[in-house]
């Protein structure tokens, strides 16, 4: 499965996911259900403990109703 760059990037991306999730008034459990993973997995993505694959990032972005670029920072949006 394709991966993104470094652990520091994982922490930054996780913080972005968390901020958007909170802005959308979603609990970790709710996001996990939308994405099809456990709340523990979402928690690990948000803390940067687990690396966020491109596929997972796209699923999370879709669940949060944002463009994947908002999470990965690959575009200047």
C-alpha positions as CSV (number, residue, x, y, z in Angstrom):
1,X,0.0,0.0,0.0
2,X,1.4,3.4,-0.9
3,X,2.8,5.4,2.0
4,X,3.6,9.1,2.6
5,X,7.0,10.4,3.9
6,X,8.3,10.6,7.4
7,X,7.1,10.2,11.0
8,X,7.0,14.0,11.5
9,X,4.7,14.2,8.6
10,X,2.5,11.5,10.2
11,X,2.2,13.6,13.4
12,X,1.3,16.8,11.4
13,X,-1.2,14.9,9.2
14,X,-2.7,13.4,12.4
15,X,-3.1,16.8,14.0
16,X,-4.9,18.0,10.8
17,X,-7.3,15.0,10.8
18,X,-8.0,15.7,14.5
19,X,-8.6,19.4,14.0
20,X,-11.0,18.7,11.1
21,X,-12.8,16.0,13.0
22,X,-13.3,18.2,16.0
23,X,-14.5,21.1,13.7
24,X,-17.1,18.7,12.2
25,X,-18.2,17.7,15.8
26,X,-17.3,14.0,15.2
27,X,-16.2,11.7,17.9
28,X,-13.3,9.4,17.2
29,X,-15.7,6.4,17.2
30,X,-18.0,8.1,14.7
31,X,-15.1,8.7,12.3
32,X,-13.9,5.2,12.7
33,X,-17.3,3.9,11.7
34,X,-17.4,6.1,8.7
35,X,-14.0,5.0,7.6
36,X,-14.5,1.3,8.5
37,X,-11.7,1.1,11.1
38,X,-11.7,1.0,14.9
39,X,-11.6,4.2,17.0
40,X,-8.2,3.0,18.3
41,X,-6.9,3.1,14.7
42,X,-8.2,6.7,14.2
43,X,-6.6,7.6,17.5
44,X,-3.3,6.2,16.3
45,X,-3.5,8.1,13.1
46,X,-4.3,11.3,14.9
47,X,-1.3,10.9,17.3
48,X,1.1,9.9,14.5
49,X,1.7,6.5,16.1
50,X,0.6,4.7,13.0
51,X,1.5,5.8,9.5
52,X,-1.4,7.0,7.4
53,X,-1.5,5.3,4.0
54,X,-2.7,7.2,1.0
55,X,-5.8,4.9,0.8
56,X,-6.7,5.5,4.4
57,X,-6.1,9.3,4.0
58,X,-8.5,9.3,1.1
59,X,-11.1,7.4,3.1
60,X,-10.7,9.8,6.1
61,X,-10.9,12.8,3.8
62,X,-14.1,11.5,2.2
63,X,-15.6,10.8,5.6
64,X,-14.7,14.3,6.8
65,X,-16.0,15.8,3.5
66,X,-12.7,17.5,2.6
67,X,-10.2,17.2,-0.2
68,X,-7.3,14.8,0.6
69,X,-5.0,17.7,-0.1
70,X,-6.3,19.3,3.1
71,X,-4.8,16.4,5.0
72,X,-1.6,15.8,3.2
73,X,-0.7,19.4,2.4
74,X,0.4,18.4,-1.1
75,X,-1.5,21.4,-2.7
76,X,-1.6,25.0,-1.7
77,X,-5.3,25.2,-1.0
